[in-house]
Amino acid sequence: MQFGIFTVGDVTPDPTTGRTPSERERIKAMVAIALKAEEVGLDVFATGEHHNPPFVPSSPTTMLGYVAAQTEKLILSTSTTLITTNDPVKIAEDFAMLQHLADGRVDLMMGRGNTGPVYPWFGQDIREGINLAVENYALLRRLWREDVVDWEGKFRTPLQGFTSTPRPMDDVPPFVWHGSIRSPEIAEQAAYYGDGFFHNNIFWPADHTKRMVDFYRKRFAHYGHGTPEQAIVGLGGQVFMRKNSQDAVREFRPYFDNAPVYGHGPSLEDFTDQTPLTVGSPQQVIEKTLGFREYAGDYQRQLFLMDHAGLPLKTVLEQLDMLGEEVVPVLRKEFAKGRPADVPEAPTHASLVAAAAAEKASDKKEVGA
C-alpha cells in the first residue's frame, strides 16, 4: 500500500499572524514539502492543478519535473489533472516527458476540477464537463497507446496521422487514477478502463464514500478486469497532529475556523466526527485511518492533505516528521494484516512493465499453440 501527501497549493493568510506568503514562498514551500515526503519515507507526492487565485499550481509538470531532479524514490503524481480543459495532446506529451525525466516515477489523477470559471477561460462549457472528461480521456489513451492516431470528436480539431512525442517510457503509459467526490460517471469511466479510482473523501461522510467505492468496484468487475476486491482504490484524508490531542485541537482550531474550504461552517468537532479529518494524537490518526478499510475495503493508496489553510511551512514539516516516523510505519504493518493475497498492490511503472511483458509472452504462446 502506498502512502503520501497531496497539496492544493492554496495561498492563504495565517489566521494566527495575519501574514500571507508570497506566491514564490508558497511554490518553494511545496517543493520543500515534497522533498520532506521522500526524506521521511512516504511513497507519493501529488499536486493539484488550479488556474485561479488563491492557488499557485497552474503547471504541475513543471513542479514535478523540478522535484524529480531532487528525489530518487518518490512517485510524482497529480491530485487533479484537468482532463476537461487541458488539451489531451498536451497532457500526453507533458506526462510522457515527465515520465522519462523521472525514470518512470510518475502517475496522474484525472479530474474535472471544482472551479466553474475555468471552463470558459480555456474555451469550454461547464455544462459539457462529463462529456469532455469522457471524450478527452478516450483520446489521451489512444495517443499513449498508438504510434499514429487518426481521430475526430466534438471538442477539438481532428487529428490525421498524428504521433505524440515522446512516446511513453518502455511503451507503457503512466498509470491513471480518476478522481471524483460525487460523480458516479467518473467512477464508471475508471471502471470501464480498469484504471484506479481515487475518492477524495475529505469533505464527505463514510456512507457516501462507501457508496462511491462500492459502485466503482462492482463496475470494475462488470467490465471483466477482476473481482470487485481487486479494483484499484485510493482515498484522501486530512490530519493535524500533536503528541497531546488537546494541543492539536487548540493549535489547529483557528486554521480550521478560517479555512477557505470549510471555515465558518460546521464546528471542528462536528467535522472530525462526520468526515475523515483527524485532529489529535498520532495514535488517533492511526486508529481513524485504519477505520477507512471498514467501509472502503482493502485499498491501494492513501494520501493526506497537510499543507493548507495557512499553516506555516515549519508546522507542516513537523507534521510530516510525525507522519513518517510514528504513523505510516504502523499503518503499513496493520493494513498488511489480513490483506487477501489476490488484492493487488498499487501499480508502479515497474509492475506495469512486467504486466505488459507477461501479456506479450502469453499472446505469443497462444499464437504458437
N, C-alpha and C positions, 0 to 999 in steps of 0.2 A: 504493500500500500504506500502511496506517495503522500507526503505532507509538504505543505508550502504556504506561501502567502500571496495575496493579491492586493493590488492598490488601485484606487480610483483616481489618484493624483489630484485631489482637491486642494485648493489654496484657501485655507480657512483661518480666520483670526483665532489666536489662542485666547479663549474666554477668560483665562486667569491673568493675562498680562495685557490683552488688547492688541498685541503685536501680530501683524500679518506678514508672513515670509514673502520675499520676492519670488517671482516665477523661477528665476535662476536657482535660488536657495531650495525651492521645492523640488526642482528637477534633480539637483545634486543630492538632495536627501533621498530621493527614490533610488538613485544609484547606490548610495551608501547602504540603504536597507537591503537591496538585492545582494550586495557583497556580504553583508552580515548574515543573510539567509544561508549562503553557502558555508560561511565560517562556522555556523552553529549546527550544521548537518542537515538542513532542510533539503528537500528534493526539487522544489519548484518555486520560481518567481514569475508572477503574471502581472501584467499591466493592462489597465483599461485603455479605451480609446474615446476621447472626447474632443469636440471642436468648438467648445463654448466655455467662457468663464463660468465658474471659478476653477476650471480644470486645466491641467497643462499637458497631458499625454496625447497630443494630436498625431504623433508619429511613432507608434510603438516599435516598429522595426529599427528605427534609428536608435532608440534607447536600448533595445535588446541586443543589437549588434555591439554597442559600446560595452554593455555588461558582459557579453560573450567573450570579448577580448580580455576580460579581467577575471574570468572564472574558468573552472575546469570540469565540474560535475553538474552544476545547476541546470535543470531543464528550464528553458526560457519559453514563456507562453504569453498569451493574452487573456485578459478577463473580460474582454469583448473585442472582437474584430468586426466592424460594421459591414456585414455582408449585404446590407440593404443599400448603402450609399457609397461604398467603395466599388470601383470597377473590378470585377473578378480577374481580369487580365493583370492588373497591378498587384492584387493580392497574390496571385500565382507567382509572379516574378519576385516580389519583395520577400516572400517567405521561403522560396527556393534559394534565393541568395543568402538569406539569413541561415538557412539550414546548412549550407556549405561552410559559411564562416564559423558557425558554432559546432562543426563536426557532428551534426545530427541532433544536437540537444535542443530541439525546437518542436513544439506543437502549438496549436492555436484554438481559440474558442470563438465560434461564430455567434453573433447576436444581432438583434435589431436596434439596440440602444434604447434609451428612455427619454430622449430629448426631441420633441416634435419638430422644432425649427430646423434641425439638421437636415431633414429631407429636402426642403426647397433650396437650402444652401448648396446642395450637390445635385440639383436638378431633378429631384424625385418627389413623389407624392406619398405622404404618410399613409394614405388610405390603401396604398398598394404594398404596405410593409411586408405582409406574409408572402404575397406573390413575388416580390423582389427577392426575399430570402430564398424561396424555392428555386426560382429560375437562375439567380446568380450562382447559387451553390452548385446546381447541376452543371453549369458551365465551368466553374472552377475545378470540379472533379475531372472533367474531360481534359482541361488544359494541363493538368498534372499527370494524366494517365495516357494521353495520346500525343504522339510526336507532331502530328499535323491535324489541325482542327478546322472543319467547316461547320459553321454554326449560325443560326438565325433565331432571334427571340423577340420579345416585346419591348425590352427596356434598354437595349444598347444596339449600336450599329452591328451589322453582320460581320462575321469573320470568314475569310476564304483563304485556305492553305496556311493558316497561322500556326507558328511554333512559339510557345512560351519559353523564354530563356532566362536564367539557366534551367536545365532540366532538373528535376528533384534528385537529391543525392542518392546514389545507388539505385536510381529509378524507383524510389519509394517515397511518396509524398509525406509531409508531416501529418501526424495523427490529428484528427479534428474532433473537438468537443462542440456540442451545440448547447449554448447557454440560454436558459429561459427561467422566468419566475412564474409565469401564469399562462403561457400559450401552449396548449396541447399540440397545436400544429407543428411546433418546433420539436417537441418530443417525438412526434410521428416522423418527422424528417430524419432525426438522428437514428431512430429505429430502422427506418427503411434502408439506410445505407450501412447499417451496422457500425455507426460511429458512436462516440461517447456522448452521454447526456449529463450536463452539469446543471444541477438545480441550485441556484444561488439563494438559499433559503434564509437569508439573514433577516428578512422582514416578515416571515410567514410562520404560522404555527405548524406543528408537526403533522397534523392531519392533512393539511394542504400538500406538504412535501411528499407525504406517503402516497397520496392520490396521483401526483405527477410522476413520481418514480415508478409506481406500480404500472401505470399506463404505459410508460416507456418500455419497461421490462416485458410486458405482455406483447407489445407490438414488435419488439426486437425478436422475440421467439416466433411470432406470426410470420415474419419475413425470412425465417429459416437461418438465422445467424447463431442459434444456440438456444439453450434453455433461458427462461427469464432470469435465473440466478447468474447466468454468465454474461449478462448485459454489463456495459461499462458505465459506471455511475460515479459522478463527483458531486461533492457538496461544499457549500460555503459555510462560514461561521465567523463570529466576531468575539474577541476576548479582550479583557483587560485584567491584568493580574498584579497582585502584590502578595507577599508572604502571608500577610494577615488580610482576611477578606474585608474587614471593616475599613482598612486603609485603602483597599482597592475601590470600594464604593465611594468613599469620601473624595478620593482624588479624581475619579472618573466622572462623578456626577456633573460638574459644570460643563465638561465636554459633551456629555450626553444631552444635557438640557438645552444647549445652544447649537447642537449639530444641525447643519442644513437639511440633512436627510430625515432625521426623526426628532429633532428638538421641538419643544413647545407642543408636544403631543402626549402620548401615554407616559406615565412615570417610568423611571428607570426600573423600579421593582416590577411593574406590570410587564414591561418589555422583556426583562430577563425571564419572567415566568412564562411568557407566551411565545417567545422566539428563541433561536439558538444563541442569542447574546449571553455571554457568561462574564460576569464581573465578580471576581473573588480570588480565591487562592488557586495555585496550580492544581491542587487535588480536585477542586470543584470543576475546573476546566476539563480535567481528565474524565471525571465522572459524567459530566454532561455530554461531552463529545462521544464517549463510548455509547451513550444512550441513543445516538443517531442510528446505530445499527438496528435498534429495535423496530424502527419504522421504515428504514431505507434498505435493510438487508446488508449483506457484505458488499462493500463498495471499494473503489479503487483510488480515489483521490480526495483529500481533504485540504481545502485552502482556507486560511484565516485572513480576515481584514483587521489590520492593526495600526495603520498609519493615517487615520482620518480624523476629522472633527477638530483639527487644530493642534493635535498632540505634538509636542516638540520632538525633534529627532532624538535627543538624548533619551527621552522616555520610551520611544519606540524601540530603540536599540536595546534598552533594558528588558523590554517585553520579549524581544527575540532571544535574548540570552536565556530567559526563563523557559520560553517555548522549546528551545533546542536542548537545554540541559535537563529540565525537570518534567516536561510534559510529553514531547514527542517520543522519547525512548520508551516511556510506559505505554503510550498509545500503540506503538509498533508491536510491542510484546502482547498486549491484551487483544488487539484486533486480530493477531495471528492465531490466537487460541480458538479452536473450533471452526476455523475457516475451511470450508469444504475444498478438497483438492481440485475440483473441477472449476472453481471460481478463478478466473484469470487475474493475473497481476495487471497493473496499469500498463498500457502499451508504451514502449520506448522505440527509438529508431532501431536499436539492435534487435529487439523482438520482432518488429515488423519486417526487417530484412530477412531474418531467419524464417518467418512465416511465408514470405514471398518465395524464398528458395525451396522450401518444402512443397509449396503448391506447384512450382515448376517441375520439380522432380516427380511429383505424383502424376502430373499431366503427361510427362514423357513416358512414364511407366504404363499409363493407360493406352497411349498411342502404340507402344511396342507390344502390348498384350495381344 
